[in-house]
Amino acid sequence: MADRPSGQVLIAAPTGRDAFLAADVLGRTGVPTLICLNLADLATRINCDAGAVLLAEEALASPEFASFLAALRAQPTWSDLPILLLTHSAPREHATAIVIRLRPATFVTLLERPFSTTTLISSVEAALRSRQRQWQVRDLLAEREAAQRALAESEERLRLATDAANVGTWDFFPLTGELIWNDHCRAHFGLPPGATVNYQVFLAGLHPDDRVRMDGVIAAMLSPEGNGRMDEEYRTIGFTDGVERWIAARGRTTFADGRAVRFTGTAVDITERKRNEERIREAMAQAEAANAAKDHFLATLSHELRTPLTPVLMSLADHVTNPTLPADLRDDLAMIRRNVELEARLIDDLLDLTRVSRGKIELHTEMVDVHLVLQEALEICTANDTVRRQIVVCLETGAKQHHLQADRARLQQIFWNLINNALKFSPNGSRVNIRTSNPRPNRVAIEVRDEGIGIAPEKLPHLFDAFEQGGRSVTKRFGGLGLGLAISKALVELHNGQIHAHSEGQNRGATFTVEFDACASAPSKPEAEVPGVALPAEPLRILLLEDHETTLAVLTRLLRRAGHEVVPTSRVREAREFLEAQSFDLLISDLGLPDGSGMDLVRSLDGHAMPSIALSGYGMDSDVRECLEAGFKSHVTKPVDWQRLSATIQQLTSSER
């Protein structure tokens, strides 16, 4: 009896001892019972938890019978409370009449007295099992109703969400051709709410340029060979307003037995997004045009600023080393030369900042020795007024691993900036210490420490920002644009290195440290030495093409003083005539000339016939590359340094001979 159905049996037997006897029998078998006083009491106790009713026939004569029937009729649709009626032996017609009287109850079992205990128990158990099945139906119905409510609530939330977000929805049934749109979807096609739609309406409302494509997309969506998913953008032309709209649609197809039976999805008006994208494209195009204009302006400005400096620097370089001039005059000329070189450095910094900000710096890496590059940078910096200011510069090359893959010129620029800053911000009579080390294997560090004005703690986080130099007072006192450290940081990071600064505070000096990945071992072959500036063994015949009159005159004088035969001209046409009539060992040419371009001239020559050097105030990486691609063997950026030009001439002509 462990699996006996649960549920209380209500007993109503108003006369005799039937109720108590039945309750006793059922109670001994574990069936819970409740004896009701009369039919009225029974009627009040009929509910969904009652398992069955055990009713004596004589109770049907009670005046409360009507209330009992009312309680039966009030049952929910799933409930048919089992009734076991204790009757006396009677004709069949009498039994039928009793069953009819008990309607709407349909589960009525007649137990004729006298009956056995076994009959009572088995009949009650059968009734309770039936009631248990009814309860299972009740639970299933409750679950279904809950699911339906949840679905309805979900659909309502979806409807509210799509309404709030202006999302169109569609439902297409390919087998019947039925197409269902919500009003947002209709609005995408310029249709009023409730307008009748079908697939032909959809096609007709598409932009002519998208119609064939989307018809093919839908056909592919309905094919069982596809993946049944769509994510497309298309344009519509409103039926009533003629407005062009951009729509983003996503959908999926349901297949049954290899056929598409339903195609559902959503559509969103993305017209404003498309307009914004177009505005962004236009803004980017304008920005690119503005950047190009800025680049052109800077390049032109650089050219115009550099070109006049060339004859000045070359003349100064010539006179500073002239022993026939008075010493004080040579000192004055050296001071002028330093300031002109500073002017050229500021121009280079402005151009480098532009390259850095636009990611246009190109590195030409090779195996370099950090110690050699440091020495070269140190020679440039200490060639100024360190002796006059009695600043002692110490170089300690302690690194055992001091070779790395780097752009030699850019590496020298980094070191020059750091050393020059240390010297600039150091007081007279102080020391600048430069040391190299290997903080860990395959890592080389370069440290530049000075005893200068130091750095305030609040300035350290912004020290490597462009135009930052520790404050306006520092800029006014020491000059410069505050670009060197910003450019150095960018160059260090391009080499996958790190740079950081440390200072104990104002007037306590500063230390700048740069770290790079070092090569595990030194190169097997010694590095090629930097070409010297010695004169060639034989004088050269040089065709010099330059339209800046002063530069042409100074260059001609210096080249002739170096022992070369120079034919100067400022016109491309004359240069061509000279080339046709004479032979030359070297061509030195400006690029922008009154009647043509130096690059056009070089392109027209046999590239192997004669080496050529380009002189230009345009110093961007792209400018250098363009010159080399045109056929020039080398590019020298103005203002021309006489020592560098001499070295370049020596290198080119030595390789030719």
Secondary structure, DSSP 8 states (H G I E B T S, - for coil): -TT----EEEEE--STTHHHHHHHHHHHTT--EEE-SSHHHHHHH-STTEEEEEEEGGGGGSTTHHHHHHHHHTS-TT----EEEEE-S--HHHHHHHHHHTTT---EEEEESS--HHHHHHHHHHHHHHHHHHHHHHHHHHHHHHHHHHHHHHHHHHHHHHHHTTEEEEEEETTTTEEEE-HHHHHHTT--TT----HHHHHHHB-HHHHHHHHHHHHHHTSTTS-SEEEEEEEEE-TTT--EEEEEEEEEEEEETTEEEEEEEEEEE-HHHHHHHHHHHHHHHHHHHHHHHHHHHHHHHHHHHHHHHHHHHHHHHHHHT-TTS-HHHHHHHHHHHHHHHHHHHHHHHHHHHHHHHTT------EEEEHHHHHHHHHHHHHTSSHHHHT-EEEEEE--S--EEEE-HHHHHHHHHHHHHHHHHTS-TT-EEEEEEEEEETTEEEEEEEE-SS---GGGGGGTTSTT-SSSHHHHHHH-S-S-HHHHHHHHHHHTT-EEEEE-SSTTS-EEEEEEEE--SS--SS-----------SS--EEEEE---HHHHHHHHHHHHHTT-EEEEES-HHHHHHHHHHS--SEEEEESEETTEEHHHHHHTS-TTTS-EEEEES--SHHHHHHHHHHT-SEEEESS--HHHHHHHHHHHHHHH-
